[in-house]
């Protein structure tokens, strides 16, 4: 039977950060040896193991793709604290929820040259423009653009997220889960950021008309003309955002849909 806990503090008293994936096996062996329950939660780049109130956040996955957990946890705390203040100070009015990905309902113009325009760090910059995060937090997240990309996204995507931990004895699951309830106010803050991004994409779709091919989260694909490129870039800049352009191979809509990636990262 699952147990729901309203506050993480009732379940986790201390957090420990490790870059050694082998620590997971050592904790499992300790659990098995002493018949102690442990609680596990696996994310994209980290695995959490809770034992006796201590949460071990352990980096996993390919070494070259691991996020820096110690730096990330500081960023997560900054973002969560400021998002809570933003939610308390503002009446949340969410934009219309347009699709996260949208494709032309007509046959894709395969006989014309295409181009893709991507909004730079879309969610992070939108969060700053909306006032969800401060300049200090914004600058901290931009310290190392490449290595912090995943951390910036994760710090926003986990806002208000419900967290579920599997109870285990050694490497055997007991069938019981500990669930830390989500925070609806923080969930709405993240929705505000996402829906603002999709609204921008939807408006660009309307402006491009028959030259629109598709948009995928924060990237829009369309027929490449000087007029279209200027239109797209000017509108994005008008929203206080910046973008980059790249060539896009012409593909049938079915293939474009198959390439869609989910930008939400689980930590």
Secondary structure, 3 states (H helix, E strand, C coil): CCEEECCHHHCCCEEEEECCCHHHHHHHHHHHHHCCEEEEEECCCEEEEEECCEEEEEECCCHHHCCCHHHHHHHHHHHHHHHHHHHHHCCCCCCCCCCCEEECCCCCCCCCCEEEEEECCHHHHHHHHHCCCCHHHHHHHCCCHHHHHHHHHHHHHCCCCCEEEEEEECCEEEEEEEEECCCHHHHHHHHHHHHHHHHHHHHHHHHHHHHEEEEECCEEEEECCHHHHHHHHHHHHHCCCCEEEEEECCCCHHHHHHCCCCCCCCC
